[in-house]
Amino acid sequence: MESDLTISYQICEQLVKSQTTSFYMASKTLPYHKRKAIYAVYAFCRFCDNIVDNTNKPVEKKTALNEIKANLISDNKSGSINPIMLALKDVIYEYEIPIEYFEDLIIGMESDINFIQYNTFEQLKQYCYRVASTVGLMCLNIFGYEEEKCKTLAKDLGIAMQLTNIIRDIKEDFDLNRIYIPKEDFDNTGYTYDDLKNAETNSNFNNLIKIQISRAEKYFYTSKSLKQLVNKDSQMCLELIAEVYIRLLKQMNKSTDLILIQRTKLTFIDKISLVIKCHLPIIQKKGIF
């Protein structure tokens, strides 16, 4: 009979597999013990996301997130708790991941419940740290590293990825009454909230998006050395995850007018090249080449 913990890890993997093809594919380059740990972290993030984005009342959402915070610091490791939490707590213990990363993540998610638009990029940057850089720091403990500067690089990569998400989901977020792009950027470009509501893609919109893309590119650039500094058995996974977002950003940069019309996805060629990159280390290891 399978243990509660084994089943919990399986549930996490199935969630990842059903939600994100590219992330699941990249994770296959990791050793099994690291792979299942990454699945637990992803499943936890999705679990919290679902609470924030469901149709419950704000007070109910906050209560649910408070229960998660209580679970994080409790000693309960039995099958009576949520299976995702059971797997996550095992990962936290095994990889010595600081609880404050998870607490900061939840604080970031709580700010989405009663959303208040950010006036400046510095305010948005703090949000990006909480909801994305914290995840990068969690994964860094799983990947393994030696140099302290890896933490700064992981934070920068998280910011770059979250900025990419914000650009990609601008219309979807607006429909949820969330505008993550800072107010100062709207003011400086002359693009208005009414323009966004009407899906206007004029020159002001292009300027607004170019500002966001330029910021994301900057953080991708400052974090690019991270993939050579994590443990070797994790380098390919990290590179592939970053590359997915970099390619999405490049696509949006080429066709800013399409951002409000359709959700940007990887091209067929991008997907094929990533599949080859994912499987090449496995093929080489087996001695086929």
C-alpha positions, 0 to 999 in steps of 0.5 A: 500500500502506498504511503500518504506522502507518496500519494501526495507527491503523485497528486502534485505531479499530476497537477503540474502535468495538467497545468503546464506543458513547458514546465513539466517538460523542463522538469524532466531534466532533473533527477527524480528527487529534485523533480518531485520537490519542484512539483510540490512547490508548483502545486502549492503555488497553484493551490494558493492561486486558485484560492485567490482567483475563485469566486468566494468572498474576500474574507473567505479567501483570506481565511483560507490563506491564513489556514495555509500559513498556520499549516506551514508552521505547524508540526502536523505531518500526517495524511489528515492535512491537504496532500499538497501541503503534506508533500510541501512540508516534506520538501521544506524539511529536506531542502531546508527552505526558509518558511519566510519565502512562503509567508512572503509569497502569501502576502503577495497573493493576499494583495490580489484579493483587495487589489490596489493599483501600483503607482510606481515601478518600485511598488510593482517590483516588491509585488514581483518579489513576493509572488515570483522571486520567492518561488525562485528562491525556493527552487534555488534551495532545491537546485543547489548552489554555493555562491551567495550571489545566486540569491540575488540572481534568483530574485532578478529572474523571478522579477523578469518572469513575473513582468513577462506574465504581467505583459502577457496577461494584461487583458485577462487581469484587467477583466479581473479588475487588476492593472499591474502596470504602474500608474506612472507608466500610463501617465508618461505614455498617455495610454488610458484605462479607457483605452485598455478597456476598449482594447486600443492598440495605438502608439501609446499602447506600444510605448507602454508595453515597450517600457515593460518589455525593456524592464523584463529584458534588463532583469533577464540579463542581470540574472543570466549567469545563474544557470551556470552557478546552480548544481550541474544536474539542475542547470538544464531545467533552469535554462529551459524555464527561463528560455520559455519566458524569454521567447514569449517576451520576444514574441510580444516585442515583435507583435505588441498589437496582438497582446490584447487580442490573443494570449501569447503562446510559444510557436510550433518551432519554439516548442520543437526546439525546446523538446529537442533541448529537453531530450538531448541530455537524456539521449546523450546519457544513454549513449545514443549519440 
